[in-house]
Amino acid sequence: MNAHAGSCLPPGELRPRNIHEQFGNPTGPMGWLVGQVMAVKNAARSRWVLSLLRLESASDVLEVGFGSGVDVRRVARLALSARVSGVDRSREMLRQARRRNAAGVAAGRVDLRPGSVEALPFANATFDRAFSINSVQFWPDRRRCLRELRRVLRPGGLAVIAIQPRNKGATAATSAEWRERLEAEFLDAGFTAIHGLLRDARPVPVACVVGEVASDPELAATL
Ligand SMILES: C[S@@+](CC[C@H](N)C(=O)[O-])C[C@H]1O[C@@H](n2cnc3c(N)ncnc32)[C@H](O)[C@@H]1O
């Protein structure tokens, strides 16, 4: 049997073996369990990240690496007139998130797709907001992935990427390093008005970076 059946791993990539790898690509029965754990994750962290998205004026929102789909549901409830889309490379997460958002999917307000941030299955300038929580640490080439995120955002659009590092030995300094690294990568990817934040949390702070897509066409052409 194909070792990649049931997931959409890139060719040559192995099925996740340990729990850390499962969080990066939930697969099979253990992946199902990981999804249930994600669903009861820190709601305060999500609310904070979503507050940075300025959802009151959003019309098309994208989440990359939606996992269990709880934040897709949260956005759909907070931004009642917005259309909410999502991409995740795990088929198991796609199943769980679609089930969790069944009403929104049936109403045509929620669109969840299999796929990877390296090649987003959307046309240029489709969204005015994009966000991702605790997924960026699994992205293969972050600068390229951030450029891809910028491609699907409209001029004036906003990207918000958050991570609360949970690797063994992570400390507040690890969170601060992520903030700095992501700020530099946002800049390389052509975002403007970039600012990084740290929010106190246990066991370590949440790092978050916000960036805009230039709305001035002349400036955008130079980035
Ligand atoms: C730790 S989970 C976080 C899920 C959710 N955002 C949350 O905060 O609970 C990471 C998710 O990112 C997804 N992911 C990892 N790498 C990805 C990639 N390159 N493209 C799309 N999704 C990816 C995984 O499949 C997984 O569902």
The ligand as a Gaussian input file, in Angstrom:
#p B3LYP/6-31G(d) Opt

LIG

0 1
 C        0.207000      22.225000      14.977000
 S       -1.071000      22.178000      13.771000
 C       -1.900000      23.719000      14.124000
 C       -3.327000      23.715000      13.655000
 C       -4.146000      24.958000      13.984000
 N       -3.688000      26.118000      13.257000
 C       -4.091000      25.209000      15.461000
 O       -3.550000      26.246000      15.886000
 O       -4.617000      24.364000      16.198000
 C       -0.222000      22.536000      12.238000
 C       -1.112000      22.373000      11.027000
 O       -0.431000      22.934000       9.902000
 C       -0.587000      22.034000       8.810000
 N        0.560000      22.227000       7.905000
 C        1.860000      21.970000       8.149000
 N        2.627000      22.286000       7.091000
 C        1.796000      22.756000       6.141000
 C        1.977000      23.248000       4.814000
 N        3.197000      23.295000       4.253000
 N        0.888000      23.658000       4.118000
 C       -0.349000      23.591000       4.676000
 N       -0.592000      23.134000       5.921000
 C        0.459000      22.721000       6.657000
 C       -0.632000      20.648000       9.445000
 O       -1.217000      19.684000       8.611000
 C       -1.438000      20.922000      10.716000
 O       -2.818000      20.755000      10.528000

